[in-house]
Every structure is written in structure tokens, then in C-alpha cells.
Amino acid sequence: MEEPPAVSPPFSSDAAPPDAQAPLAVPPARGAWSLAPPENASATGGRIDALLATNHVFDVALAAVMLGWLLLAVVRFRGARKVAPDGGTRRSRAWVLGLAVGVFGVVDGTLFLGSQGYLNDVLWNFRVPTEDPRTVRIQINAHQWSWEARYAGADGAFGTKDDVVTWNDLRVPADVPVWVQLVSTDVVHGFSLPAFRVKLDAIPGRVNQTWFQAAREGAWEVACYQHCGTSHYRMRGMLTALSPEAYAAWLREASLKAAQAYDPDDTAAHWGWVWRTP
């Protein structure tokens, strides 16, 4: 990773940052005992949910066939005489092999094509955030045990006095692409937005990136899915999706306060990097 340029110190809002040990400010829509995935708050998360639903249909169908075949064999051949195993005939072996290849092709082929379609259309398709002038870009610095996020201020450039920095508090506009670039300062962390079907490794010395889009306003948990030390359980934040107007007002005010509080001698706050475009 390139040497980061000097950037501004963290912005301290009037409200305290979310307490990682406190109960979630917004209770989850589904309880801990639910078999369903977390609620989908992403504009593209339906693709992942549909793929999981297809996988579950195949699971149920294959389990029913195997259990049904086992039950049939137990009932049908319960009184059959014992015979020495001979590996079957060439025809029977060909039939079993053909059935296995056919099931593999249908099940795994369908899931592979669906996954590849999602990767090409969504996950790896950075043309969407690149070409959309509304895109919000966020640099995230993961460390034990919090998420530090940097926004370009009113000037639209990273590494300047009006950069806005928050701790465990991500704010984004709804219905707008959000482009995240992520690093770690110490160990490997796992940046996870369950409600947005987003998971991304934060690796020291490497900038990883992803993008998502909130389908509506609301607040959801930011979690770390990689065990990163003794206080891993505390590495939790909140992502709040605001209306575009409310987000613009928040960023404008935060940028003004950040510029007023800028301290060039605060070296601990001078992290950041040149924005990378795929």
C-alpha cells in the first residue's frame, strides 16, 4: 500500500459515538431464533436471497429423493437374500454415474451461473458507482476494536482539512451508491453489513473495496465477522441511511466543524490514501 497522505483529524460531533457494548439502537426485524436471513435493506440484496432460496429448494429436493430411495430400499428389499457384492453391471454403473453427473450439472451449474451473474452484475460491477455522479465514497480504517470512517468534505477531495471522520458511525444516503475502500492497521478484520449482504476482509497493507446501495432509510448493525482479538465482540457500529437531503445537511455541517478543528500536528489522525479506481 502506498504511503498515506496527511489528512485531517477526526470530526467530533455533538453526540457521542455509538457504544459498541450497548444494545443495538435499532432492534433487528427478525429474532435470533428466526431461520430466515437478516432483513434485506439493499437495493441488490434480492439477488443473493434468490440464490439462497434456489439452493434451499435443491437441498430439500435432494434430501427428499435420498430419504425416499432409502425408505423404498428398506421396504422393498427387507426380505431379500444376501448376495456377495460385485460392483454391479456396466449398465448399472453407467446409470449411476450419469445420474450423479446430471444432478451435479443441474444443481451446481445453476448455482454457479447465478453466482457468476451476481458477481458480474453487482459485486464486481464498479461501473455503477464510478459512473453515478451521486456516489458517496468512504474510506474505512479498521483496527482493534472499532471502525473509523473518512468522508471527503465539501471540497470533494480526500486528504484535506475538511475531511469528516467518524467512529463506529457510518452515515449514507438512501437510494445512492456507496463505494467503500477498506484497510486495517493491525490484524485481519471482517467488515460485515448483514442487512446489505456485504462482507469484505480488511487486510493490513492492502486496500479492498466494495459497493452497496441502501434501498430505504433506517439503521442497521455494522459487524466484524473475523475474530480479531480479545475484544472482537465489541467491534460493532451502526450504519444509518438518511434521505439524500438529510445526508447532505449532515455532511455540510460536519465538514465545517472538521475544518475548524483541523490540527496539522495530530499525526494519529493523518491516515488515508489516494482513492483507487479499478
C-alpha positions in Angstrom: 0.0 0.0 0.0 1.2 3.5 -0.8 2.3 5.9 1.9 -0.9 7.7 3.1 -1.0 11.4 2.7 -1.6 13.7 5.7 -5.2 14.1 6.3 -7.4 15.9 8.9 -8.2 14.8 12.4 -11.4 13.1 13.4 -14.6 15.1 13.4 -16.2 15.1 16.8 -19.9 15.5 16.6 -22.0 16.9 19.4 -23.5 13.4 20.0 -21.3 10.6 21.4 -20.4 7.8 19.0 -22.4 4.6 19.3 -21.4 2.5 22.3 -20.2 -0.9 21.0 -21.3 -2.6 24.2 -24.7 -1.1 24.4 -27.8 -2.8 23.0 -28.5 -2.0 19.3 -30.2 1.4 18.8 -32.5 -0.3 16.3 -33.7 -3.8 17.2 -33.4 -6.4 14.4 -36.5 -7.0 12.4 -36.1 -10.8 12.9 -35.4 -12.5 16.2 -32.4 -14.6 17.0 -34.4 -17.8 16.5 -35.5 -17.0 13.0 -34.4 -19.3 10.2 -34.6 -16.5 7.7 -31.6 -14.3 6.8 -31.4 -10.8 8.2 -33.8 -8.3 6.7 -32.8 -7.1 3.3 -32.1 -3.3 3.2 -30.0 -3.4 0.0 -31.2 -2.4 -3.5 -29.3 -5.5 -4.9 -29.7 -7.9 -1.9 -32.6 -9.7 -3.5 -30.2 -11.4 -5.9 -28.4 -13.0 -3.1 -31.6 -14.0 -1.3 -33.0 -15.5 -4.5 -29.8 -17.6 -5.0 -30.0 -18.8 -1.4 -33.7 -19.7 -1.9 -32.8 -21.7 -5.0 -30.1 -23.5 -3.1 -32.5 -24.4 -0.4 -35.0 -25.8 -2.9 -32.3 -28.1 -4.3 -31.3 -29.1 -0.8 -34.9 -30.1 0.1 -35.4 -31.9 -3.2 -32.2 -33.9 -3.0 -32.9 -34.8 0.7 -36.4 -36.0 -0.2 -35.1 -38.1 -3.1 -32.3 -39.7 -1.0 -34.6 -40.4 2.0 -37.3 -41.7 -0.2 -34.9 -44.0 -2.0 -33.6 -45.3 1.3 -37.1 -46.0 2.6 -38.0 -47.7 -0.6 -34.9 -49.9 -0.5 -35.5 -50.8 3.2 -39.2 -51.8 2.5 -38.7 -53.4 -1.0 -35.6 -55.5 -0.1 -36.1 -56.2 3.5 -36.5 -60.0 2.9 -34.0 -60.3 0.1 -31.3 -63.0 0.4 -27.8 -61.9 0.9 -25.5 -61.8 -2.1 -21.8 -61.1 -2.5 -21.1 -57.5 -3.7 -19.9 -57.5 -7.3 -19.8 -53.8 -8.1 -22.8 -54.1 -10.4 -23.1 -54.4 -14.1 -21.6 -52.0 -16.7 -25.0 -50.7 -17.4 -25.8 -50.0 -13.7 -22.5 -48.3 -13.2 -23.1 -46.1 -16.2 -26.7 -45.3 -15.0 -25.4 -44.2 -11.5 -22.5 -42.2 -13.0 -24.9 -40.5 -15.4 -27.4 -39.6 -12.7 -24.6 -38.2 -10.5 -23.2 -36.1 -13.3 -26.7 -34.9 -14.2 -27.5 -33.9 -10.7 -24.2 -32.1 -10.3 -24.6 -30.3 -13.6 -28.2 -29.1 -12.8 -27.6 -28.1 -9.2 -24.0 -26.8 -9.2 -24.4 -25.4 -12.7 -27.5 -23.4 -11.7 -25.8 -22.1 -8.6 -22.6 -21.3 -10.4 -24.3 -19.3 -13.2 -26.4 -17.5 -10.6 -23.3 -16.6 -8.5 -21.4 -15.5 -11.6 -24.3 -13.4 -12.7 -24.3 -11.6 -9.3 -20.6 -11.1 -9.4 -20.6 -9.6 -12.9 -23.8 -7.5 -12.5 -23.3 -6.3 -8.9 -20.3 -7.2 -6.8 -17.6 -6.7 -9.4 -19.5 -4.1 -11.4 -17.8 -0.9 -10.3 -19.1 0.9 -13.3 -22.2 1.6 -11.3 -20.5 3.7 -8.5 -17.9 5.1 -11.0 -20.4 6.5 -13.4 -23.1 7.7 -11.0 -22.3 11.3 -10.0 -24.2 10.9 -6.7 -21.9 8.1 -5.5 -20.6 8.5 -1.9 -17.1 7.4 -1.3 -15.9 6.3 2.1 -12.5 5.2 3.4 -12.7 2.8 6.3 -9.8 2.1 8.7 -10.3 -1.0 10.8 -8.4 -1.5 14.0 -8.8 -3.2 17.4 -11.6 -2.7 18.0 -13.5 -0.1 16.0 -14.4 1.2 12.6 -13.0 4.6 11.6 -14.6 6.1 8.5 -13.4 9.0 6.5 -15.6 11.1 4.2 -14.4 13.7 1.7 -15.7 17.1 2.9 -17.3 19.9 1.0 -14.3 20.1 -1.5 -15.0 16.5 -2.6 -11.3 15.5 -2.1 -9.7 13.2 0.5 -6.7 14.4 2.5 -7.8 17.9 3.1 -8.7 20.0 6.1 -12.5 19.4 5.8 -12.4 15.6 5.8 -15.1 14.2 8.1 -14.0 11.2 10.3 -16.4 9.2 12.4 -16.0 6.2 14.8 -18.4 3.2 14.6 -20.9 5.5 12.9 -21.5 5.2 9.2 -24.0 7.6 7.5 -25.1 7.2 3.9 -27.8 8.5 1.7 -30.6 6.1 0.7 -31.0 5.1 -2.9 -27.5 6.3 -3.7 -24.4 4.0 -4.5 -21.9 3.9 -1.6 -18.3 3.0 -2.6 -16.2 1.7 0.3 -12.4 1.2 0.4 -11.1 -0.6 3.4 -7.8 -1.3 5.1 -6.7 -2.5 8.5 -3.9 -1.0 10.8 -3.2 -4.2 12.8 -4.8 -7.6 12.2 -7.3 -9.0 9.7 -10.8 -7.8 10.3 -14.1 -8.6 8.6 -16.3 -5.7 7.5 -19.9 -7.0 7.5 -23.2 -5.4 6.7 -25.6 -8.3 7.1 -28.7 -6.3 6.1 -26.9 -5.3 2.8 -25.4 -8.8 2.1 -21.9 -7.2 2.3 -18.7 -8.9 3.6 -15.2 -7.7 3.0 -11.8 -8.5 4.5 -9.8 -5.6 6.0 -6.2 -6.6 5.5 -3.1 -4.7 6.7 -1.2 -3.1 3.7 -4.0 -3.8 1.2 -6.9 -1.7 0.1 -10.0 -3.8 -0.6 -13.2 -2.3 -2.0 -16.9 -3.0 -2.5 -20.1 -1.0 -3.0 -23.7 -1.2 -2.0 -26.9 0.8 -2.1 -29.4 1.3 0.7 -33.0 0.6 -0.5 -34.6 2.8 2.2 -33.9 4.9 5.2 -33.1 3.2 8.5 -30.4 2.0 10.8 -28.5 -1.4 10.8 -25.6 -3.0 12.5 -22.0 -3.0 11.3 -20.2 -6.1 12.5 -16.8 -7.8 12.3 -17.0 -11.4 11.2 -13.3 -12.2 11.7 -12.1 -13.0 15.2 -9.6 -10.1 15.7 -8.6 -10.3 19.4 -9.9 -10.4 22.9 -12.4 -7.5 22.4 -13.7 -8.8 19.0 -17.2 -8.8 20.4 -17.0 -5.0 20.9 -16.2 -4.2 17.3 -19.6 -3.1 16.3 -21.1 0.1 14.8 -24.2 1.4 13.2 -25.0 2.3 9.6 -27.7 4.9 9.2 -29.3 5.5 5.9 -30.7 9.1 5.6 -32.6 10.9 3.0 -30.2 12.5 0.4 -31.2 15.9 1.8 -30.6 15.0 5.4 -27.3 13.3 4.5 -26.1 16.4 2.6 -27.0 18.7 5.5 -25.1 16.4 8.0 -22.0 16.2 5.8 -22.0 20.0 5.2 -22.2 20.8 8.9 -19.6 18.1 9.8 -17.2 19.3 7.2 -17.4 22.9 8.6 -16.6 21.6 12.1 -13.8 19.4 10.9 -12.1 22.3 9.1 -12.4 24.5 12.2 -10.9 21.7 14.4 -8.1 20.8 12.0 -4.7 20.2 13.7 -1.7 19.5 11.5 0.2 18.2 14.5 -2.3 15.5 15.3 -0.3 12.7 13.5 -2.5 9.9 14.8 -5.3 11.3 12.6 -3.2 11.5 9.4 -4.3 8.3 7.8 -5.7 7.9 4.4 -4.7 7.0 0.8 -5.2 8.1 -2.8 -8.6 6.8 -3.9 -8.1 3.8 -6.2 -10.4 3.2 -9.2 -10.5 -0.4 -10.6 
